[in-house]
Amino acid sequence: MFAPVFHVLTITYNKPLDVIEQTRAAHLAWLNDEVAAGRLLLAGRLDSGAGGVLITADISVEDAQHMIDNDPYTLAGVVSYQRSSFNGGIRAAGL
């Protein structure tokens, strides 16, 4: 049996916040769609305001990359992403 694979997707803003805000509504709608589709568990802006973090559900590396590629922030060229993957061998009930 294989352990589930989760991904931590770290966003770094490459443009000033006023530029980021121009795409934020589309990004938030995209996040909500990803949650509804069951691919995304958590998302939020970093306390520093320099970017954000997304925690995926058990999805493939290809699906995680597809998410990154289709984020309106990525499409607008205002962020960069870093993906860290880990097995979810130990987790809370229900995940």
N, C-alpha and C positions, 0 to 999 in steps of 0.2 A: 504494500500500500504506500502511495506517495503522499508526502506531507504537502499541504496546500502552499501555494506561493503567493505572497502578498508583496506589494511594492510601496515604497515611500517615494513620492514624487515631490521634489523640492523645487519651487519656483523662485527665480531671482528676477526682480524687475530690472530691465535694461534701459528704461526711460523714466523720466520724472513722473510722480504720482498724477499730475494733471493730465498727462498723456495716457497713463494706465486707466484712469477713470473714464476715458472716452470709450473704452472697450469693456468696462466692468460689468455692465448690465448683460451683455451677451455672454460673458464668462460665467456669471452667476446662473443664468438660464441653462448654460451647458452643464455646469456642475449639478444642478437639480435634475437634469435629464440623465446624467451618469449615475446619480444616486437611485433614481427611479428604475433604471435598467439593471441595478444590482452590481454594477462594476465599481462603485465608489462608496466607501464606508464613512470617511471623515474628510473634511476640508476646512481650511481657515487661513486667514492672513497671519503672518508672523507678528509678534508683539512689536518688533523693530520697525514694521512697515516696509521692509525691504523685499518682501515676497510672500510666499505662502507655502503650505504643505498639504498634500493630498495623500490619503491612505486608501489603497485600493482593496477590493475584495480579492478572493482567490481567482486571479486571471493570469493568462499567459503573458510572457514578455512582449509578444507581438500585440496583444490587446492593450497592454500598458502603453506601448509606443504609439498605437493608433489613437489612444486617448490624448497623449501629448501632442501628436500631430494635428488633432482636430480641435484643440482648445482655441477659442477665439483670440486669446492672448498670443499664442504661437502664430496663428494665421496673420495677426496684425504686426508681428515681429517685435513685440515689446517685452518679451521675457525669454529667459533660457531655463531649461529644465535639467535636473539631475535625478536619475532613477537609481534607487537602492532596493534590491530585492532580497527577501528573506523567506525561509520556510516558516510556516505557522504551526510548528509541531506542538507548541504549548500556547493555549489561548483560552479565553473565557468561554463558558458555555454559551451556545447560540451563535458563535462566530464560525 
